[in-house]
Amino acid sequence: MRVISGKSRGKKLLSLDGNNTRPTLDRVKEALFNIIQFRIKDAIVLDLFAGTGALGIEALSRGAKEAIFCDNSTEAIQVIKKNVLNTNNLDKAIIINKNYKDVLEKIHIQNKKMDIIFLDPPYKTNLAIESLQKIIMSNLLTQDGIVVIETDDINKETEILKIEKAEIFDKRKYGSVWLIFIRKG
């Protein structure tokens, strides 16, 4: 796993041992960032369920102003810290070892708005939908902000369509992985 483009291009990223974390494949990550490339410069990014931090680090490498990394795993947070340090992004990173609900609540209380939110939770859960509902209800996106969900279950699309004020504007399939792009409707 590596940083694909930008100032940290080619830097290797550490991964987590075991099967609890599933890193985004480089080809999926490259496709994702090609799609959102014009939204990244000076963006404030939230990498929820960050795992290794690869998505937030890629955004920082490509010119994002700030990335907030959230994971409730202490091991994941240690790997994120090492990856952020190795890619020289410590000054632009906020790393939080908490439950996603607590982080979204904190962002809401601070009245902070996100330009891009990456949701890549464990696949066999409903965390993507639960967190998307909280993001939309709490109005955590900027006017042009987007949420990108990575999933292996296209049925999530049906659940997303039920969320008031959430609009799917694009979806792409890469092998067994779906990327679903959402904005405020």
N, C-alpha and C positions, 0 to 999 in steps of 0.2 A: 504494500500500500504506500502511495506516495502523493505528494502535491503535484497536480497536473500542470498548472500554469501560474503565471504571475511572479512576484518577487521571491517566493519560496519554491519555485518550480524545481522538481526533481528531488526535493528533500523527502527522505523516508520517514514514514510515520510508524510509531509503535502500535501494536494491536494488543488486544486482551486475550489471555489464555481462556480456553474452554469454549463452550457453545452458547453462552448467555448473550454474547454480543455478536452481531452479524454486520461486519463493515460493508458499506456501500462499495460495490465493485467499481474499479477505476473507469470502465467503459460507461457505466450508468452515471457516475459522477461527472464525467466529461460531457455526456449528453445533457445532463441537468444544467450544468453551468454554461453550455452553449446556448441553451434556451433562455436563461435569465441574465445573460452577460451584460445587457445594457441597464440592468437594475442594480448592479453590485457596487459601482463606484460610490463611495461615501455613504453606503447603506449601514443601518444598524440592524444586526442579524441576531436572531435567537436560534441556537442549535439545541432544541429540546430533545431529551433522550439522546444526548450527544455521543455516548459510547467512547470512541477514540478522539472525537472532536474533528474528524476529517472534513465534514461539510463546512463547519464554521471556519476552520483553518484555510480551506480552499477559498472561501469568500474573502477572508482577510488578505490572503496572498494576491487576490485579484482586485484589491482596492477598497474593500469595505472599511468603514470608519471604526466600527466596534463590533465585537461578537460576544454574546453571552452564551456560555456553555452550561448546560444543566444536566446532571445525571444523579440518580440517587445511590449509585454504586461508588463506594470509596475507592475501589480498584480502578474504575473507569476515570474517576477524577484525578488520580495519580498519573494515569497514562495521558490524559488531556493536558495536565500541567507540563509533563515532559515534552509532549508534542508541540505545545504552544511555545515553550522555551526553545526547543530545537529549531523552530521556524522563525524565531525572532519576532514573535507577536505578543509578548507578555504585556506590553504597554497598551494594547488594544483589546485585551481579553478580560472578561469577568467570568470567573469559574465558580459555580455554585453546586455544592453537594447537598441537594435537597430534593424532595418530591416535586414533581412537575406542578402540582396544584399550588404548592406554597410559592414557587417561583412565579407562576402566572399571577397569583394574588399580589405578590410584592411589586411586580411590574405595573399592575393595575393601580395599586396604591400610590406609586411614584408617578403615575400618569405618564409613563414612558410609552412611546409608540415604536413599533418595529416596522422596518421596511420589508424584511424577509424573515419568515419563520420556517425552519426545517423540522418536520415531524417524522421521525424514523423510529417509532417504538417497537418493542417486540411484536412480531407479526400476529401471533395467535391471541392477541388481546383486543380490547375495544378502546385502548388508550388514545389512538389517533382521533377517533370521533369525540371522545370525552374532552380531550384537550382542545380540539378545534371548536367545539361548542363554547368552552370557557373563553377562548381567544376572541371569538366573534361577539359573545355576550358582553365581555369586558371592554370591547372596542380597543384592542391592543395593536391594531394595524394602522399605519399611516393611510392617508387617502388612497395612495396607489400601492399599498402594501400587499404582499402575497404570502400564502402558506403553501408549502410543497410537502405533500405526504408521499412517503415511500411505503409501498405495501405489496403483498403477494396476493391480495384479495380484491378483485375488481368490484365485488359486492359492496365495498366501502363507498363506492360512488353513489349507490342508492341511499345509503345512510347520510352521506354528505348533503345530498339534494333535499333531505328533510330538515336540514338546519336553516332556520330563517336567517336571511341576510348573508348567506354563503353561496357563492356562485363558482362552479367549475368552469374555467376558461380554457383548459387544455388537459390532455392526458396522453401518456405515451407508455408503450410496453417495451421492455427490454428483457428478453428471456422470460423468466417467471415474475419479474419485478414490474410493477406499475408505478409511474410517477403521476400524481394528480395535483394539478395547479389550481389554487382557489384564491379568489379575491372577495372583497365585500360586495354583495349584490345590491 
